[in-house]
Amino acid sequence: MILKIVGYAEQAVRYYGMDDFKAMVWIAHQRYPTQGRVWHPAGAHPFIGMNEALVHNGDFAETITPVVEYLRQHNLSPLFLTDTEVSVLLFDLLYRTYGYPLEYVVEALAPDDRTRLRQN
């Protein structure tokens, strides 16, 4: 279940009446948007694919335009144009649709320093 609100986490608890909710895992994200603009709750974190949720601190904005074009070639159109929404759509396409191994998809989306060093 994904519940979103534009506002503070405490407001989400009150709005959805979650004082007595029980769960095995909770993912929460509260942020001040520096990329894009959160004008609707659906544009807030987390973003979900079919079987995953993504929350991040960082900036994918420098690569967003070519990735959006790539997604559109595969009939996927982001609605809110935030870097996180674009990232989760790409993750879902590569992992679920194309069946790439999880470790390859994660490395492609967020290469570690060793990968960057090998490329240079």
C-alpha positions as CSV (number, residue, x, y, z in Angstrom):
1,M,0.0,0.0,0.0
2,I,1.4,3.4,-0.9
3,L,0.0,6.5,0.8
4,K,1.1,9.9,-0.2
5,I,0.5,13.5,0.8
6,V,2.0,16.8,0.1
7,G,3.0,18.0,3.5
8,Y,4.8,16.7,6.6
9,A,4.9,13.0,7.7
10,E,2.9,13.9,10.8
11,Q,0.1,15.2,8.5
12,A,0.1,11.9,6.6
13,V,-0.4,9.9,9.8
14,R,-3.4,12.1,10.7
15,Y,-4.9,12.4,7.2
16,Y,-4.9,8.6,6.7
17,G,-5.7,7.7,10.3
18,M,-2.5,5.6,10.6
19,D,-2.0,5.8,14.4
20,D,-2.9,2.1,14.8
21,F,-1.5,0.7,11.5
22,K,0.8,-2.3,11.7
23,A,3.3,-3.3,9.0
24,M,6.4,-5.5,8.5
25,V,8.1,-2.7,6.6
26,W,7.6,1.1,6.4
27,I,9.1,3.4,3.9
28,A,8.7,7.1,4.5
29,H,10.2,10.0,2.7
30,Q,10.0,13.7,3.6
31,R,11.7,16.2,1.3
32,Y,12.0,19.7,0.1
33,P,12.0,19.3,-3.7
34,T,15.0,20.7,-5.4
35,Q,14.3,19.1,-8.8
36,G,10.8,19.3,-10.3
37,R,7.9,20.5,-8.3
38,V,5.6,18.4,-6.1
39,W,2.1,19.9,-6.8
40,H,0.1,16.7,-6.4
41,P,0.5,13.9,-3.9
42,A,1.2,11.4,-6.8
43,G,4.3,13.4,-7.6
44,A,5.8,12.7,-4.2
45,H,8.0,9.8,-3.1
46,P,7.9,6.9,-3.1
47,F,7.4,6.1,-6.7
48,I,6.3,2.5,-7.5
49,G,6.7,0.1,-10.4
50,M,5.0,-3.3,-10.4
51,N,7.0,-4.8,-7.6
52,E,9.3,-2.1,-6.2
53,A,9.2,1.3,-4.5
54,L,12.0,3.9,-4.9
55,V,12.9,6.7,-2.5
56,H,16.3,8.4,-2.9
57,N,18.3,11.4,-1.9
58,G,20.3,12.5,-4.8
59,D,19.9,14.0,-8.2
60,F,19.4,12.1,-11.5
61,A,18.3,15.3,-13.3
62,E,21.4,15.6,-15.5
63,T,20.4,12.4,-17.3
64,I,16.6,12.7,-17.2
65,T,16.0,14.0,-20.8
66,P,17.5,11.1,-22.7
67,V,16.0,8.6,-20.3
68,V,12.5,10.1,-20.8
69,E,12.9,9.8,-24.5
70,Y,14.0,6.2,-24.2
71,L,11.0,5.4,-22.0
72,R,8.6,7.1,-24.5
73,Q,10.0,4.8,-27.2
74,H,8.7,1.9,-25.0
75,N,5.3,3.5,-24.4
76,L,6.1,4.7,-20.9
77,S,5.4,8.3,-20.2
78,P,6.2,9.9,-16.8
79,L,3.4,12.0,-15.5
80,F,5.2,14.3,-13.1
81,L,8.7,14.5,-14.7
82,T,10.6,14.1,-11.4
83,D,13.9,12.2,-11.6
84,T,12.6,9.6,-9.1
85,E,9.5,8.8,-11.2
86,V,11.7,8.4,-14.3
87,S,14.1,6.2,-12.4
88,V,11.5,3.8,-11.1
89,L,10.0,3.5,-14.6
90,L,13.4,2.6,-16.0
91,F,14.1,0.2,-13.2
92,D,10.8,-1.6,-13.9
93,L,11.4,-1.7,-17.6
94,L,14.9,-3.2,-17.2
95,Y,14.2,-5.6,-14.4
96,R,10.6,-6.8,-14.9
97,T,10.0,-6.3,-18.6
98,Y,13.5,-7.2,-20.0
99,G,14.5,-9.5,-17.1
100,Y,18.0,-8.1,-16.5
101,P,19.5,-9.4,-13.2
102,L,18.8,-7.1,-10.3
103,E,22.5,-6.5,-9.6
104,Y,22.9,-5.3,-13.2
105,V,20.0,-2.9,-13.0
106,V,21.1,-1.4,-9.7
107,E,24.6,-1.0,-11.1
108,A,23.3,0.6,-14.2
109,L,21.2,3.1,-12.3
110,A,23.6,3.8,-9.5
111,P,27.1,2.8,-10.4
112,D,29.5,2.6,-7.5
113,D,32.9,4.3,-7.5
114,R,34.7,1.1,-8.7
115,T,32.6,1.1,-11.9
116,R,33.4,4.7,-12.5
117,L,37.1,4.1,-12.0
118,R,37.1,1.2,-14.5
119,Q,35.3,3.4,-17.1
120,N,37.9,6.2,-16.9
